[in-house]
Amino acid sequence: MPKFSDIEKGITIVELVVVIFIIVLFSLIIISDFPKILRQFALSRVAYSFTQDLKKTQDLGLSGIQLLDVNNDTKNPITVKGYGIYINLYKSKTEYVIYADVAGANGLSNQEYGNTINSGNDVDLNYPPCNQVDQVNNGTLQTDCVVEVVDISKLGQGYEGLTIDSLVNANSANSASIDFSPPSPVTTISPIASGKNEIGIIFKNIDGATREVTVNTSGLISVQ
C-alpha cells in the first residue's frame, strides 16, 4: 500500500479562489467592453449590409427588371433605364436611397439620382416611392423614384451614432450616385473627381472606428 503522504494532492482552497478570481476578472473586462464590441460589430455589419445592397442594386441593373405603376386599370410600366444607390450628406448622414433611374420625356436618363433632366447637391431624398407612382394621372414621371430608403441609425442596438462619415473621390465630397444600367451593367459614378475611377464610402461609429466600402467604374465592390 502507498503511503498517505505519497498520494497526489487535490486542488487547494487558495488555488480555487485564484481561478475564480481570474474568471471573474476576465468576465468583468468583457462585460465592461461589451457596448464597444457591439458598436464595432454594428459598424462591420452595416458596411457589409451596404455592400449587399450595392450588389442587389447591381443585379437589378443587370436584369433590367420593369416596374409597374399603381394605376388599377392599366398598370403601365415605368420606363426605367437602370438602378442605383444615392448618398447625400447635405440631407442626411445616416440614410441612403436605392432608386430606379427613370427616363425623361426624351426617353433618356442622366444615369444619376434626381430630376430626369439634371440633378445637384439640392436633390431631394424623398422622391416618390416607385410602388406609389401613378403615371396615368400624373403624366410622365419627372424624377427618379425610390425603391427603398435605408436608415442605418435605426437598424438596432449598437447602431446608434453610426454615420456615413464621408465620400472619397466624390467631386462634391458630399453627394454621389452609383448607377447601374443594363446590359453589362454599366457602372456610372457621379460626380467623381477627375482622374479617379472609384468612390469610397466611409462609415464611422461614435468611437471613431471606420470601415470603407469602395466601388469602381468596372462594378467591383470591396470592403476595407
Long-range contacts (C-beta under 8 A, 24 or more apart in sequence): 35-158, 36-207, 38-157, 38-158, 39-158, 39-161, 39-162, 39-205, 39-206, 39-207, 39-209, 40-205, 40-207, 40-209, 41-158, 42-155, 42-156, 42-157, 42-158, 42-159, 42-162, 42-205, 43-162, 43-203, 43-204, 43-205, 43-209, 43-210, 43-211, 44-211, 45-155, 46-152, 46-155, 46-159, 46-162, 46-203, 46-211, 47-203, 47-211, 47-212, 47-213, 47-223, 48-223, 49-152, 49-155, 50-96, 50-152, 50-201, 50-203, 50-213, 51-213, 51-221, 51-222, 51-223, 53-85, 53-96, 53-98, 53-150, 54-85, 54-178, 54-213, 54-215, 54-221, 55-221, 56-98, 57-83, 57-84, 57-85, 57-98, 57-178, 57-180, 58-180, 58-185, 58-187, 58-219, 58-221, 60-147, 60-180, 61-179, 61-180, 61-181, 61-182, 61-185, 62-180, 62-182, 62-183, 62-184, 62-185, 63-182, 64-182, 64-183, 67-100, 67-130, 67-133, 67-145, 69-133, 69-134, 69-135, 69-136, 70-131, 70-132, 70-133, 70-134, 71-134, 71-135, 71-136, 71-137, 73-136, 74-136, 76-135, 76-136, 78-102, 78-130, 78-133, 78-135, 78-141, 78-145, 79-103, 79-107, 79-141, 81-108, 81-109, 81-111, 81-181, 82-109, 82-111, 82-179, 82-180, 82-181, 82-182, 82-185, 82-186, 83-147, 83-179, 83-180, 84-111, 84-112, 84-113, 84-177, 84-178, 84-179, 84-180, 84-188, 85-177, 85-178, 86-112, 86-113, 86-123, 86-125, 86-175, 86-176, 86-177, 86-178, 87-164, 87-167, 87-175, 87-176, 87-201, 88-121, 88-123, 88-125, 88-174, 88-175, 89-164, 89-166, 89-167, 89-174, 89-175, 90-121, 90-122, 90-174, 90-175, 91-123, 91-124, 91-125, 92-125, 92-151, 93-163, 93-164, 93-165, 94-151, 94-152, 94-153, 94-154, 94-162, 94-163, 94-164, 95-125, 95-149, 95-150, 95-151, 95-152, 96-149, 96-150, 96-152, 96-164, 97-125, 97-146, 97-148, 97-149, 97-150, 98-146, 98-147, 98-148, 98-149, 98-150, 99-127, 99-144, 99-145, 99-146, 99-147, 100-130, 100-144, 100-145, 100-146, 100-147, 101-144, 101-179, 101-181, 102-141, 102-143, 102-144, 102-145, 104-140, 104-142, 105-140, 109-181, 111-177, 111-179, 111-181, 111-186, 111-188, 111-190, 112-177, 112-179, 112-188, 112-190, 113-144, 113-177, 113-179, 114-143, 114-144, 114-177, 115-142, 115-143, 116-141, 116-142, 116-143, 116-144, 117-142, 119-177, 121-172, 121-174, 121-175, 123-175, 125-149, 152-203, 160-206, 161-205, 161-206, 162-203, 162-204, 162-205, 162-206, 163-203, 163-204, 164-201, 164-202, 164-203, 164-204, 165-202, 165-203, 165-204, 165-210, 166-202, 167-199, 167-200, 167-201, 167-202, 168-199, 168-200, 168-201, 168-202, 168-212, 168-214, 169-193, 169-196, 169-198, 169-199, 169-200, 170-199, 178-215, 180-219, 184-219, 185-219, 187-215, 187-216, 187-217, 187-218, 187-219, 188-217, 189-215, 189-217, 192-217
